[in-house]
Amino acid sequence: MLAKIKSFFEQSTSLDSSTINAEIEAHQRLACAALLIEVAIIDQEFDDSELQKLSEILEQQFDISAEDSDELIRVAKIECEESTSMYQFTQLVNKYCSNENKFSLLTGMWQIAFADGELDKYEEYIIRKVADLIHLGHGEFIRAKHHAKQLTSGKAFR
């Protein structure tokens, strides 16, 4: 048993920081993409405007190509289908994201909710729930909503 523990620590310390950072970034991207998808699918309509906005958000937030964004969306969709709750994703966000990252995630969730020009009550509910689970208060919830509205100005919201 001690040999296994020693081996584990030797392997852990032999990983270079770039490998560790890449893994952290992959977890962060996947968790955020999955939560953004949850907003898009909660109203049972994942339309083209929401998919386009999701791709835009991922490309901007993570500075990735359209191809990488498409792959991230594909993997995140699978994760969403296989998950039983959002907790696994919010747990990763809490572990790997700063408050600034969390605010950007919440703003992105609002942008997806507004993408089709109609804010569904379930979209708002899921965003509120995620805000609570990632430890952002009501003030940040409202600030992200207003910021998303400014970013998507010109659309009529119902």
N, C-alpha and C positions, 0 to 999 in steps of 0.2 A: 504494500500500500504506500509506504513512504517513497518507494522508487517511482511509483506513478505520479505522486504529487511533485516530486523533484523533477521528473520528466516534463510535466505540465508547465512548471515555472520556467524551466530551461527553454522550452518551445516558445512560451509567451514572451520572454525577454529577448529571444532571438529575432522576433519579428521587428522589422524596421518601422520607423514612424510613418513612412509613406504608405506602407501596407495597412497599417492601423487607421490612418487618416482616410484611405480609400474605402475601407470597410465602414467606417463611421458615416462617411458621405453617402455611401450606397444605402445604408439603413435609413438615414435622414430623408433621402430622395424618395425611397419606396414608401415610407410612412406618410410623407406629405402627399405624394401622388394618390395613395389609397384614400386618404381623408378627402381630398379634392373630388375624387370619383364618387365617394359616398354622397356628397352633395348633389352631384350630377344625376345619380340614379335614384335618389330618395323619392322623387315625384313620379317614378316609373316611366320617365321620358328622358332619355339621354340623346338629345338631338344634336345636329351638326354645330349649332352655335355654341353649345356647351363644350363639345369636343374641341372645337377650334380655340375657345377661350382656355381650356385646360392645357392644350399644347402650348399656347402663348405663355401662360403663367409658368409652366415647367421650364420652358426654354429661357425665359428671362430670369426666373428665380435661381436656377441652377447653372445658367450659362452653358446650356447644352444644345446640340444640333437638333434639327427636326427629326432625324432618324433616331437619335438617342431618346428623344421625347416619346416617339411612337413606341419604342421598345419598353420604355418605363411605364407607359400607359398600359401596354399589353400585360406586363408582369403584374402591375398593380391591380388590374381588373381580376386577374386570376386569384391574387391574394384576397381581394374583397369577397369574391365568390366563395372561397374556402374558409374565410374567417367567420367566427360566430359572434364577434362583437368588435367595436372600434377600439377597445381597450388596448389590444396589442399594438395598434398604431399610435395611439396617444401616449402609451408608455415609451415608445421609441422617440417620439417628439420630445417628451419631457427629459429623456436621457441625453439626446444629442443636439437639441436645438436651443439657441439663445432666446431671450424674450423678443428680440428683434425678429428672429426667424419665425417665432410663433405668431407675432403680429402679422407678418407677411403671409403666413399660411391662412390666417383668419381672413385677411383682406382678399386673398385669392378665392377662398370659399365663397365670400360674398359676391365676387365678380362672376363666378360660375352661376350662383343663384340668380344674378341679374342678367345673365347672358341671353336668355330667351325673352327678356322684357317683362317677365312675370315672376314675382316673388311668391313662391308656394309656402304655405305655413309649415310644411314638413322640412323644407330647406332651412327656414329660419330656426326651427327647433333643433335640427342637427348641428347647425353652426353654434347655437347657444350651448348645446351639450358638449361639443368639442372645446369651446372656450373654457367651460368649467373644468373639463378633464385635463386641459393643458395649463391650468392655473392662471388664466387671464381673466381679470375682473370685468364687471359690467361696463365700466368706462372704456376699457380697451375693445370690448365687443362692439359698442356703439361707435367708437372712433374708427374701427376697421370698416364698419358698415358705411359710414359717411365717406371715408377715403375711397372705398370701392365704387360708391356712387359717383364721386368726382372723376375717377378713372374711366368710368363707363358713361360719362355725361353724353347727352344727346339721345339716349334711349328713354322711351316712356315706360314707366314701371306701373304695374297694376297690383 
